[in-house]
């Protein structure tokens, strides 16, 4: 089931149950306040499971505080309302920060991770000073250069063609950039 469809259905169910609770006074203090607090807490719990960057959590905090204010005329002390509201806001901020930390980061593997890497030549191809081998990202790669290479020389990867990396001398690459 689509998450957004589920959330819309949940909001409709909540709103209708709030109106029904207001009409049927079965709970002693104020049913609307208790329902708002209940659904506020449920929304805060749902925020942890649904990736929506704080929308449901913010609604949960608002519902919780409004429900506590509605209920305040009977038996809930104001410092408790403020304290629980602040704790809920801190929880939401914590979840929001955790969600933002999971956002995509730059690629460190594959072609995107290879291109631009600087590494030393580990050995040269026998009889060919334009071809050699490097150790890059834990793998041995064959390299090809337009200029002669030397063992230990630092090179920069400029392109990949299959299992062959095209490189330039790191000093030349730095001057060209």
Buried (B, 14 or more C-beta within 10 A) or exposed (E): EEEEEEBEEBBEEBEEBBEEBEEEEEEEBBBBBBBBBBBBBBBBBBBBEBEBBBEBBBBBBBBBBBBBBBBBEEEBEEEEBEEBBEEBBEBBEEBBEEBEEEEEEEEEEEEEBBBEBBBBBBEBBEEEEEBBBBEBEEEEBEBBBEEEBEEEBBBBBBEBEEEEBBBBBBEBBEEEE
